[in-house]
Every structure is written in C-alpha cells, then in structure tokens.
C-alpha cells in the first residue's frame, strides 16, 4: 500500500494544529460528560441546546458575515467571512461552554471538521472552514451563536431585525449565565 507523502510528513512532524485542537477538545468533553452535575444545570444545558439553532436562524441571510474578514491579517483573513471565528479553539470552547455543550448532549465524536480535510491549513478555530463553521448550531458554543459584531448589528438595525435578534441573543446569554451559576454551585 502506498501512503501519500503528505500523510507521511504529517505523521513524522506530528498532528497538524486542527487535529491537536480537536483531540484536546474531545478529551475535555469526555471529562465534562463524566463530571457530576445538578439537575438544574442539566435542564439549562438542554434549554441552551434548543435555543442555539433558533438564535442562529435569526441571523440567517445576513450579508455582513460573508466578507468581514476580507483583507485582514492571518488567521482572520484566511477566508472572506467569519473574522470573529479567527480566534483560538480553546478560547471559544472555555470550561463553561464545554460543560454546557457536554451536558446538553454534544459528544466528543460530534466534534469534527466537515468535510474532513486534514491538509487544509487551520485559520483560527479548528471548526472554521472556507464556508464558515462546520459544526451544527446545537454543537457550537453559545458565544459563537449569539455574537454580533458592529457591522452585523448595523445591518440588522437597517433591516429592522435587530430588536428581534437581540431579544433571542439576550435570551441565550441569560440562560447561559444561569447555567454557569447552576453548574458552579
């Protein structure tokens, strides 16, 4: 069997950044899933899981996210959209986000970059790709789902959608704060 040279180099040099980030995150999810949790925290984690797709849907059709990174320095400017997704994976998936996602039902195997392109260079978060985030809304951190930069807020205000979207993002933000308090109690 022939092995491509790039695969051999990857094995020799170690895992690329994306694979290391995802492996470390999966390990953190396994630990979080095994940790004891109060019923209140579990219920709030489920509420968050139900809210995330609704909030993300409220942003659907926004044009600001399609070009905000254009011309910016790497890693943010690797692709035209998603400047906010150029941050480090570990910074977005902090301990509270991991706990909320794990208690809400996200499993370590749910965390993978789709389509699997291990040779594609990483540009910020391990789940950021040329067409945006590769994770479904239910498996994304709350921060990622509710964040609205100034350009996005301006667009939503101009379209008259800002108040509706802001109400949903505030609902998610409040539920996450309640989850954080409950999970630490």
N, C-alpha and C positions, 0 to 999 in steps of 0.2 A: 504494500500500500504506500502510495506517495503522499507526503504531507507537504502542503504549501510552505514555502519559505517564510511567509509572514507568520504562519502559525508556529513554526519552529523558533523564530525570533521572539515571538510573544512568550513562549514557554521559557526561553533562555533568559529573557530580560525580566520576567515576572508578569503578573497580570497588569493590563492597562488600567488607568485610573478609574474608568467606569466600572469595570469588573470588581476592583477593590472596594469602591464605594458601595456597590450593590451588595457585595458579600458582607461587608461590615454592617450595613443596614439590616440585612436579613438576620444576622446574629443578634442585633439589638431587638428586632421584632420577636425572635424566639424567647429572649429573656423577658420582654414585656408581656408576652402572652402567658408565661408561667407565673408571673408575679400575682400575688393576691390582690383582689380588687373588691371594693364595696359595690353593692347592688346599684346604688345611686350613680356611681361612676360608669358602670356597665350600661345603664339606661341612657345616660347622657352621651356615651360613645355611640350608641345606636341612633340617637337623635341627630348627632353630628353626621353620621353616615347617610341619613336620609336628607339632611339639609344641603350637603355639598353639591349634589347634582342640580338641585333647584337654583342654588346661587350661581353655579357655573352657567346654567342655561340662561339666566338673566343677562349674562354678558355676551351671549351668542350674537353674532353679527357685528360686533364692534370692530371697527377698522383700525383703531389706534394700536392694537396689539400686533398687527401684521407688519409693521415697519418701524417700530420704536427703537430697534437695535441697529438699524442701518447706519453704517459709518462709525459705529462706536468701537473702541478698542476691544481686543480679545480678553476674556472669552465671551463677553456680552455681545459683541458684534459678529460672532461667527455666522449667525443666521439673521435675517431681517427682523424677525419678530421675537418677542419674549425677552427683552432686556432684563426684566426682573428675574428671569429664570437662569441668569448667568452666575448666580451665587453658588456656593459650595453645597453639596448634597447634605452634609452633616449639619450645616447651619439652618437649613429649611426643615429637616426632619429632627427637630430637637427632642428632648426626652418626653415632653408633654405631648407633642404631635405623635410620636411613636406610640405612646401609651394609648392615646385616643384612637388611633388607627387600629392597633392590635386588638384592643377591647371591642372595637366596632366590627371586627371581622376580617380585616386585612391580614392575609397570611404571608409569610416570607416568600412563598412561591408566586404571589401576586405581583411582586416587585421585580419586574424585568423590563428591559428596554425593548420596545417593539418598533419596528421589526428588529430582530437581533442582528446587529451589525457591529461586531466587536472591533473591527478595524477602523470604524468611524471615530474620528477624534472627539473627545469629550469637550463640551463648551458650557461649563457651569455645572448645573445639576445633572446627575447621571441619567435622568429621565427626560432631559431636553433633547429634542431632535430637530431636524430641519423643518418639520411641520408642526412643531410645538411639543407639548407634554405627551409622553407615550403612556401615561397612566390614566385609567378611567377616573372620573370625578370621585367616586367613593373611596379610592385608594390614594388620593392626593392629600397633602397636608392642608389643614384649614386655611392657613396663611396664604397658600398658593391660590386657593379657590376664591377668597374674598378680597385679595389685594387689588386696588385700583390706583394706578399712578395718576399724575396730574393730567396727562394727555387723555387718558381713558375717562377720567371724571369730566373733563371739558367736553369730550364727545357726547357722553351720556347726558350731560346737562343740556347741550344744544338740541339733542333729540327728544328731550322731555322725559327720559327714562331714569334719570339719576335718583329721584326720590324712591321709586320702586326698587331699584337695585340696591340703594343704600339701606333700605329697610331690611332686605334679605341679608346683606352682608353684616349688618348690625346684629341681626338675629343669630347668625352663625358665630360672630365674635362673642356675644353674650353667652351662648351655650358653651363655647369653648372655655371661657373664663369660669363658668360654673363647673365644667368638667375638671379643670385644673384644680380648683379648690377641693372638689369632692375626692379626687384621686390622691391628693396630698394629705387628706385628713386621716 
